[in-house]
Amino acid sequence: MSKTVDIQIEKSRNLLNGLKKHLNETGDKAISSEELLATASELNELQARSKEVDALREDLNDKVKDVNHRLDEMKQRYAVQKKIIKGRYPMDRWADYGVPDKR
């Protein structure tokens, strides 16, 4: 979970527990037991979604690392192959092989 979500879940859970313990003391019933149940349900849903996001984030991080690795490999291959074309052919033929340089 992100730190922000963790903190909010902890604060909300503490408030919810405190309200449950002292539900009869809230005076004019400004906070009902139904409201506390709805809050608890919403809190559980937030926690579940946060775990889901963490799993997706982990999967995404792995895929980003893989793409970056493949990009590095492709850049190296491109540089080697471009160098071969530039070394074997005159500049006016480079475009025929897909080399955009025009030095």
Z-matrix of the N, CA and C atoms (Angstrom, degrees):
N
C 1 1.446
C 2 1.518 1 109.62
N 3 1.306 2 114.87 1 151.87
C 4 1.459 3 117.55 2 175.26
C 5 1.525 4 108.71 3 -72.57
N 6 1.295 5 115.24 4 156.09
C 7 1.462 6 120.43 5 -177.17
C 8 1.535 7 110.56 6 -60.47
N 9 1.309 8 117.28 7 -39.99
C 10 1.469 9 121.47 8 179.96
C 11 1.527 10 110.63 9 -61.53
N 12 1.328 11 116.58 10 -45.16
C 13 1.460 12 120.55 11 -179.30
C 14 1.529 13 109.71 12 -67.57
N 15 1.332 14 116.77 13 -42.60
C 16 1.470 15 120.71 14 177.79
C 17 1.526 16 111.55 15 -56.29
N 18 1.308 17 115.42 16 -47.43
C 19 1.468 18 120.45 17 -178.50
C 20 1.525 19 110.59 18 -62.96
N 21 1.342 20 116.79 19 -44.58
C 22 1.468 21 119.50 20 -178.70
C 23 1.523 22 111.13 21 -66.29
N 24 1.314 23 117.33 22 -39.36
C 25 1.467 24 120.03 23 178.11
C 26 1.520 25 110.22 24 -62.79
N 27 1.326 26 116.77 25 -44.68
C 28 1.464 27 120.38 26 179.89
C 29 1.531 28 110.99 27 -63.07
N 30 1.328 29 116.99 28 -46.14
C 31 1.465 30 120.39 29 179.65
C 32 1.527 31 110.67 30 -62.38
N 33 1.318 32 116.65 31 -43.63
C 34 1.469 33 120.76 32 -178.52
C 35 1.519 34 111.25 33 -66.74
N 36 1.339 35 116.35 34 -40.08
C 37 1.460 36 119.25 35 179.21
C 38 1.524 37 110.91 36 -65.33
N 39 1.332 38 117.50 37 -40.81
C 40 1.472 39 120.91 38 177.26
C 41 1.525 40 111.39 39 -62.96
N 42 1.330 41 116.49 40 -43.90
C 43 1.465 42 120.55 41 178.13
C 44 1.524 43 110.30 42 -62.87
N 45 1.316 44 116.03 43 -45.28
C 46 1.462 45 120.81 44 -179.34
C 47 1.529 46 110.86 45 -60.60
N 48 1.319 47 117.00 46 -44.61
C 49 1.473 48 120.59 47 178.30
C 50 1.527 49 111.37 48 -63.33
N 51 1.317 50 116.52 49 -41.60
C 52 1.457 51 120.54 50 178.15
C 53 1.522 52 112.08 51 -64.33
N 54 1.320 53 116.34 52 -41.89
C 55 1.467 54 120.23 53 178.90
C 56 1.529 55 111.39 54 -66.03
N 57 1.330 56 116.19 55 -39.13
C 58 1.470 57 119.44 56 179.02
C 59 1.533 58 110.86 57 -63.12
N 60 1.339 59 116.29 58 -40.66
C 61 1.462 60 120.28 59 -179.41
C 62 1.522 61 112.01 60 -65.60
N 63 1.318 62 116.12 61 -33.25
C 64 1.462 63 120.67 62 -173.80
C 65 1.529 64 112.35 63 -119.18
N 66 1.318 65 116.15 64 33.42
C 67 1.459 66 120.87 65 -177.24
C 68 1.520 67 111.92 66 -59.36
N 69 1.321 68 118.00 67 -37.24
C 70 1.470 69 121.37 68 -177.99
C 71 1.519 70 112.47 69 -72.53
N 72 1.320 71 117.67 70 -15.85
C 73 1.463 72 121.09 71 -176.31
C 74 1.527 73 113.60 72 -93.39
N 75 1.302 74 118.13 73 1.05
C 76 1.464 75 119.38 74 -175.79
C 77 1.526 76 112.86 75 -78.24
N 78 1.279 77 117.82 76 9.56
C 79 1.462 78 121.03 77 172.44
C 80 1.510 79 113.64 78 78.17
N 81 1.303 80 115.27 79 -111.16
C 82 1.467 81 120.97 80 -172.90
C 83 1.533 82 112.98 81 -80.46
N 84 1.297 83 115.67 82 24.40
C 85 1.473 84 121.41 83 178.74
C 86 1.525 85 111.55 84 58.14
N 87 1.321 86 116.02 85 41.59
C 88 1.465 87 121.45 86 178.06
C 89 1.530 88 110.71 87 -62.52
N 90 1.332 89 115.89 88 -28.97
C 91 1.462 90 120.63 89 177.47
C 92 1.521 91 107.26 90 -121.48
N 93 1.324 92 116.04 91 114.89
C 94 1.463 93 120.77 92 -177.01
C 95 1.524 94 110.56 93 -91.46
N 96 1.319 95 114.46 94 165.27
C 97 1.464 96 119.16 95 178.09
C 98 1.533 97 110.49 96 -66.03
N 99 1.337 98 117.12 97 -31.16
C 100 1.465 99 120.82 98 176.51
C 101 1.528 100 110.53 99 -64.52
N 102 1.323 101 115.19 100 -39.13
C 103 1.452 102 120.02 101 177.83
C 104 1.525 103 110.95 102 -64.31
N 105 1.330 104 115.71 103 -40.15
C 106 1.461 105 119.67 104 178.21
C 107 1.523 106 111.18 105 -65.88
N 108 1.326 107 116.82 106 -37.77
C 109 1.470 108 120.03 107 176.36
C 110 1.520 109 111.08 108 -64.20
N 111 1.323 110 116.70 109 -41.16
C 112 1.461 111 121.12 110 178.22
C 113 1.532 112 110.40 111 -64.73
N 114 1.323 113 115.53 112 -40.14
C 115 1.468 114 120.00 113 178.30
C 116 1.524 115 110.40 114 -64.41
N 117 1.314 116 117.13 115 -43.94
C 118 1.468 117 121.24 116 179.13
C 119 1.523 118 110.77 117 -62.56
N 120 1.311 119 116.00 118 -41.33
C 121 1.462 120 120.40 119 178.42
C 122 1.531 121 111.08 120 -63.38
N 123 1.323 122 115.36 121 -45.54
C 124 1.469 123 120.34 122 179.24
C 125 1.531 124 110.84 123 -63.75
N 126 1.303 125 116.64 124 -38.45
C 127 1.462 126 121.74 125 178.70
C 128 1.527 127 110.86 126 -64.42
N 129 1.322 128 116.58 127 -43.21
C 130 1.468 129 120.68 128 177.39
C 131 1.528 130 111.13 129 -63.84
N 132 1.316 131 116.34 130 -39.53
C 133 1.468 132 120.89 131 178.07
C 134 1.526 133 110.73 132 -64.95
N 135 1.325 134 116.61 133 -41.99
C 136 1.465 135 120.84 134 177.18
C 137 1.521 136 110.85 135 -60.46
N 138 1.301 137 116.70 136 -44.08
C 139 1.457 138 120.73 137 -179.52
C 140 1.532 139 110.87 138 -64.54
N 141 1.321 140 117.40 139 -41.66
C 142 1.467 141 121.32 140 179.01
C 143 1.527 142 110.83 141 -64.78
N 144 1.324 143 116.92 142 -44.52
C 145 1.470 144 120.59 143 179.08
C 146 1.517 145 111.63 144 -64.78
N 147 1.312 146 115.82 145 -36.98
C 148 1.453 147 120.30 146 179.30
C 149 1.535 148 110.74 147 -64.23
N 150 1.331 149 116.47 148 -40.76
C 151 1.461 150 120.11 149 176.37
C 152 1.520 151 111.04 150 -64.29
N 153 1.322 152 116.39 151 -38.57
C 154 1.462 153 121.11 152 177.93
C 155 1.533 154 110.43 153 -63.29
N 156 1.316 155 116.29 154 -43.49
C 157 1.469 156 120.95 155 178.51
C 158 1.531 157 110.30 156 -63.04
N 159 1.322 158 116.97 157 -40.53
C 160 1.462 159 120.35 158 178.15
C 161 1.526 160 111.35 159 -60.44
N 162 1.333 161 116.51 160 -41.96
C 163 1.462 162 120.24 161 178.57
C 164 1.525 163 110.83 162 -64.56
N 165 1.326 164 116.49 163 -42.77
C 166 1.465 165 120.27 164 177.83
C 167 1.526 166 111.07 165 -64.06
N 168 1.329 167 115.93 166 -40.50
C 169 1.462 168 120.78 167 179.28
C 170 1.531 169 110.60 168 -62.55
N 171 1.316 170 116.61 169 -41.64
C 172 1.469 171 121.32 170 178.99
C 173 1.526 172 110.35 171 -62.98
N 174 1.332 173 115.98 172 -44.91
C 175 1.466 174 120.77 173 178.32
C 176 1.525 175 110.29 174 -63.02
N 177 1.315 176 116.08 175 -41.89
C 178 1.460 177 120.30 176 179.39
C 179 1.521 178 110.97 177 -64.02
N 180 1.324 179 117.47 178 -41.96
C 181 1.462 180 120.60 179 178.45
C 182 1.526 181 111.23 180 -58.88
N 183 1.332 182 116.67 181 -42.33
C 184 1.460 183 120.54 182 178.39
C 185 1.529 184 111.01 183 -62.65
N 186 1.325 185 116.30 184 -42.55
C 187 1.464 186 120.23 185 -179.18
C 188 1.524 187 111.60 186 -68.76
N 189 1.320 188 117.13 187 -37.92
C 190 1.468 189 120.51 188 178.15
C 191 1.526 190 109.87 189 -63.92
N 192 1.324 191 117.57 190 -42.42
C 193 1.471 192 121.31 191 177.21
C 194 1.523 193 110.41 192 -60.05
N 195 1.330 194 116.64 193 -42.80
C 196 1.460 195 120.91 194 179.30
C 197 1.525 196 111.26 195 -63.48
N 198 1.324 197 116.55 196 -44.96
C 199 1.469 198 120.11 197 179.38
C 200 1.522 199 110.51 198 -63.31
N 201 1.323 200 117.77 199 -42.65
C 202 1.465 201 120.42 200 179.08
C 203 1.524 202 111.43 201 -62.80
N 204 1.322 203 116.83 202 -39.56
C 205 1.468 204 120.75 203 177.53
C 206 1.525 205 110.32 204 -63.20
N 207 1.317 206 116.35 205 -46.02
C 208 1.470 207 120.39 206 179.97
C 209 1.530 208 111.03 207 -65.76
N 210 1.328 209 116.89 208 -36.11
C 211 1.461 210 120.65 209 176.82
C 212 1.522 211 110.80 210 -62.79
N 213 1.320 212 116.80 211 -44.46
C 214 1.466 213 120.17 212 177.89
C 215 1.524 214 111.47 213 -59.93
N 216 1.344 215 115.85 214 -43.98
C 217 1.462 216 119.87 215 178.03
C 218 1.525 217 111.33 216 -61.01
N 219 1.337 218 116.14 217 -42.51
C 220 1.465 219 120.03 218 -178.32
C 221 1.526 220 111.12 219 -66.83
N 222 1.317 221 117.12 220 -38.64
C 223 1.464 222 120.24 221 177.61
C 224 1.516 223 110.84 222 -61.81
N 225 1.323 224 116.40 223 -41.25
C 226 1.463 225 120.26 224 179.13
C 227 1.529 226 110.88 225 -65.47
N 228 1.316 227 117.06 226 -45.58
C 229 1.469 228 120.90 227 178.19
C 230 1.528 229 110.62 228 -60.68
N 231 1.322 230 115.82 229 -44.63
C 232 1.460 231 120.77 230 -179.89
C 233 1.528 232 110.36 231 -59.28
N 234 1.329 233 116.42 232 -46.26
C 235 1.462 234 120.48 233 -178.38
C 236 1.531 235 111.21 234 -62.09
N 237 1.323 236 117.10 235 -42.91
C 238 1.470 237 120.95 236 -179.92
C 239 1.522 238 110.48 237 -64.79
N 240 1.322 239 116.85 238 -47.19
C 241 1.464 240 120.56 239 -177.20
C 242 1.526 241 111.81 240 -67.99
N 243 1.327 242 116.62 241 -36.99
C 244 1.464 243 120.41 242 177.60
C 245 1.534 244 110.10 243 -65.41
N 246 1.308 245 116.24 244 -39.20
C 247 1.456 246 121.33 245 179.61
C 248 1.538 247 110.74 246 -63.44
N 249 1.334 248 115.65 247 -38.42
C 250 1.471 249 119.97 248 178.01
C 251 1.520 250 110.07 249 -62.68
N 252 1.310 251 117.50 250 -46.71
C 253 1.475 252 121.48 251 -179.81
C 254 1.518 253 110.23 252 -62.52
N 255 1.312 254 116.97 253 -45.18
C 256 1.466 255 120.63 254 -178.89
C 257 1.531 256 111.50 255 -64.78
N 258 1.317 257 116.41 256 -31.77
C 259 1.461 258 119.75 257 -179.39
C 260 1.519 259 113.67 258 -79.18
N 261 1.306 260 118.43 259 -24.84
C 262 1.463 261 121.96 260 -175.30
C 263 1.525 262 114.91 261 -99.78
N 264 1.330 263 116.91 262 -22.41
C 265 1.457 264 119.55 263 -173.55
C 266 1.528 265 110.32 264 -126.24
N 267 1.338 266 115.82 265 152.58
C 268 1.466 267 118.66 266 177.15
C 269 1.529 268 110.13 267 -69.99
N 270 1.325 269 115.03 268 160.79
C 271 1.462 270 122.08 269 -174.52
C 272 1.532 271 112.75 270 -55.92
N 273 1.326 272 118.23 271 -36.20
C 274 1.469 273 119.51 272 -177.86
C 275 1.525 274 112.67 273 -70.03
N 276 1.334 275 119.46 274 -11.57
C 277 1.463 276 122.60 275 178.12
C 278 1.526 277 112.79 276 -99.03
N 279 1.318 278 118.25 277 -9.67
C 280 1.467 279 121.50 278 -176.30
C 281 1.527 280 111.69 279 -57.77
N 282 1.313 281 116.88 280 -40.32
C 283 1.474 282 120.96 281 -178.36
C 284 1.530 283 111.28 282 -62.09
N 285 1.324 284 117.12 283 -30.69
C 286 1.470 285 120.74 284 178.15
C 287 1.527 286 111.59 285 -60.77
N 288 1.321 287 115.50 286 -28.23
C 289 1.456 288 121.13 287 -178.22
C 290 1.540 289 112.49 288 -101.66
N 291 1.305 290 116.05 289 9.75
C 292 1.459 291 119.74 290 177.47
C 293 1.505 292 114.58 291 81.61
N 294 1.334 293 117.73 292 18.77
C 295 1.464 294 121.47 293 177.73
C 296 1.523 295 106.69 294 -96.23
N 297 1.327 296 117.93 295 114.48
C 298 1.458 297 120.61 296 -174.00
C 299 1.526 298 115.42 297 -79.85
N 300 1.324 299 118.96 298 -11.22
C 301 1.455 300 121.17 299 -176.16
C 302 1.533 301 111.01 300 -63.28
N 303 1.332 302 115.09 301 141.11
C 304 1.472 303 120.01 302 179.60
C 305 1.517 304 109.68 303 -135.56
N 306 1.306 305 118.72 304 48.92
C 307 1.463 306 121.20 305 -178.18
C 308 1.472 307 112.40 306 -63.98
